[in-house]
Amino acid sequence: MSRLLVDTHALLWWLGDDPKLPEAVRAAIAEPANEPLVSAASMWEIAIKRSLGKLTVPEDLPAQITTGGFGWLPVTQEHAWEVRELPPHHRDPFDRLLIAQSLTERIPVITQDAHFAGYGIDVRWT
């Protein structure tokens, strides 16, 4: 089994069946041998953007994520502390936390964001 950390946009595109999500990424998320994970940081990001009116998501989004086959990756003190070591390739605090989680947990990230690769993590998109 391979754990995969799913970036926020990839999660929303999956749940919305958005054609911007490549078929290879869809296959990796759907593969029964894989464990797609959503970071608590992504939920925080979505909640903030929703409260600011920048994003429309259903009220039952957390339940949809769970029933959609995703597991949850909590933010630990190790993840938060790892951010201190990251060079400033990426300025978004949510993405920096996902990068730190990927490094700490040694798991690939599903993201379209090219900045992630600058941190030497395994990025899956195509």
Stockholm file with secondary structure:
# STOCKHOLM 1.0

chainA/1-126         MSRLLVDTHALLWWLGDDPKLPEAVRAAIAEPANEPLVSAASMWEIAIKRSLGKLTVPEDLPAQITTGGFGWLPVTQEHAWEVRELPPHHRDPFDRLLIAQSLTERIPVITQDAHFAGYGIDVRWT
#=GR chainA/1-126 SS CEEEEECHHHHHHHHTTCTTSCHHHHHHHHCTTEEEEEEHHHHHHHHHHHHTTSCCCCTTHHHHHHHTTCEEECCCHHHHHHGGGCCTTCCCHHHHHHHHHHHHHTCCEECCCGGGGGGTCCEECC
#=GC SS_cons         CEEEEECHHHHHHHHTTCTTSCHHHHHHHHCTTEEEEEEHHHHHHHHHHHHTTSCCCCTTHHHHHHHTTCEEECCCHHHHHHGGGCCTTCCCHHHHHHHHHHHHHTCCEECCCGGGGGGTCCEECC
//
